[in-house]
Amino acid sequence: MSYFSTVLGISMIKVFLNFMIIMYFLGSGLCFAAGVNTQEFIKTATISYKTQFSVDTNLTTWNKMMDNLILFGKLWELYGFQPVYKMTRKGSHIHIADDTGIKGDLVTTASSQNRKIFYARGNIDHWAIPSFIAANVVFIVDYQYSQNRIDGKIAIYVKGDNSIPDLLVWMVSDRLLVRIESRFAKNMADVKKIIFDIMNAPDKPRRMLTGEMLTDFNSLFGKPPEK
């Protein structure tokens, strides 16, 4: 394998890993496929990743977090967790840009008390990757509440916009999946820290927020008691 191919393969691992971790908030401008067929997408995905998770919280708090990703992303940034995701509302989509060079849009395609499905399409702006490479991702999050805990499963399906990114993802899929698993565990640990504070010490995240984000937080999780 040539030196360029080796560098390109390593870069793809890093970039696609960060793109998929945009799982909680995360994780990616763009034209969305109208009415994406989730089942068909899953059948033709280049790679897939599945795992389980548990979070000590209630169903109401968890769903508020899942339904308000911009607020949660802002808390993520203020807590100093990495990578930093800049999220802005773009019509019905959430536009995401992180500090690894990922830019894209995320939209919720299905939402219920126990399931969320997200569709994302992102472009990669990286020195080792041609600018035309883009990837599509479907995130399926299923979860149940029991005994003060959310137990869930997440499935991530990735497919390139054309044969070139598909081939590159396939070439590094084994190493990529190992790194995804490692990053997923780290990011979940950070997510749990934010949720723990929302549940047990809401004044901590509240003091970090200002303006519209503070108003949204108080609307979702309650205002501080009057002195």
URBEL-V282335 format. One record per pair of residues at least 24 apart in sequence whose C-alpha atoms are under 7 Angstrom apart, sorted by the first residue. I is the first residue (numbers start at 1). J is the second residue. If there is no record, write none. Layout:
BEGIN
I;J, I;J
END
This chain:
BEGIN
8;128, 8;129, 9;172, 11;128, 13;172, 13;176, 15;100, 17;176, 17;179, 17;180, 19;102, 21;184, 23;139, 25;69, 25;73, 28;96, 28;97, 28;102, 28;103, 28;104, 28;105, 28;122, 29;103, 29;104, 29;105, 30;104, 30;105, 30;121, 32;121, 42;157, 45;157, 45;158, 45;159, 46;158, 46;159, 46;166, 46;170, 47;157, 47;158, 47;173, 48;156, 48;157, 48;158, 49;155, 49;156, 49;157, 49;177, 50;154, 50;155, 50;156, 51;153, 51;154, 51;155, 52;152, 52;153, 52;154, 53;151, 53;152, 53;153, 54;149, 54;150, 54;151, 54;152, 55;149, 55;150, 55;151, 55;192, 56;148, 56;149, 56;150, 57;148, 57;149, 57;150, 58;145, 58;148, 58;149, 58;150, 59;145, 59;150, 71;213, 75;205, 78;208, 101;125, 101;126, 114;142, 114;143, 114;144, 115;141, 115;142, 115;143, 116;140, 116;141, 116;142, 117;141, 133;165, 134;160, 134;161, 135;159, 135;160, 135;161, 136;160, 136;161
END
